[in-house]
């Protein structure tokens, strides 16, 4: 099936959130938009396989991942748990 090209405008806030989410997942923004539209319209995730990663690409990514000591990992986990209760929840952009 051939893909169609669509252009749309979103708020700067939503565009930044999309960019952060795509970077966090390591996928293109367009993939997240396709998934969101499919979920909204069909109620199911967009069925497209993620591009396969070669072993060399995997090893290169693995080497760039941060390494935490056990103490740093424990502190990080504690901070994340505290943030869940202390920070305001994010507004759902789809509401």
N, C-alpha and C positions, 0 to 999 in steps of 0.2 A: 504494500500500500504506500502510495506517495504521500509525503507530508505536505500540508498547506502552510503557508507563511501568514502570520497574523501580527499586526502591530497594535499595541494598546498603550494607554497612558494610565499611570498609577501615581499616587502621592509619593513625595520624596521619602516619607517615613516608611511606606510599604516597600518601595524600591530598595531602601537600605536593609530592611528586614529580610527581603528576598536574597539580597547579596550575602548577608551574614549566614543565612540558613544554607545557601548553596555552598559557600566556602566551608562551613562546618561539616557538611556531608561529602565534600569533595566532588560535587557534581555541577553541571552547568545550570544556570538559572532557568533556562528553557525547560529542562527536565522537571524542575520543581513546579513550574507553571503548568506543564502538561499533566502532572500528577494531581495538582489542585483542581484543575478544570475537570478532569475525569472523575475525581472524587465528588465534586459538586454536582455534576450532571448525571453520573451513572451510579454513584454511591460505592464505587470500587476503585482501587488504585489503578493507575495507568500501567498496563502490562507491556513493559519494554525492558528487556534485559539490560542491565548496566554493562558498559563496555568492559571486556575482560582485561585484566591487568597481567602483564608479563611478570615473570619471576624477578627480572632485573628491576622493573618498576616498583614491585612490592618491596624488595630489599632497599632500594633507594628511599622510598617513603618511610620505611621502618627506621632507617638511620637518622631521619630528621625529626622523629617523634621525641618529645621531651622525656627525660628520665627523672623520676622523683625518687628520693630516698624514702624509706618507710615512714620516717617522721614527717616529711613533706606531704606524702600521700595522705597520712592521717589528718594533718592540718587542713589539707585541701578538702577532704571529705567532710570535715567538721564545718568549714566555711560554707560549703555548698548546702549542707543541711540547714545551717543558720539562715542562709539567704532565702530558702523556701518559706520560712516563717516570718522573716523580717521585711522582705521586699514586697511591694505591691504586685499583684498579678498583672501580666501583660494583657492589653486589650486585644481581643480576637479581631483581626482585620476583616473577617468574613461576616461579622454581625452588622 
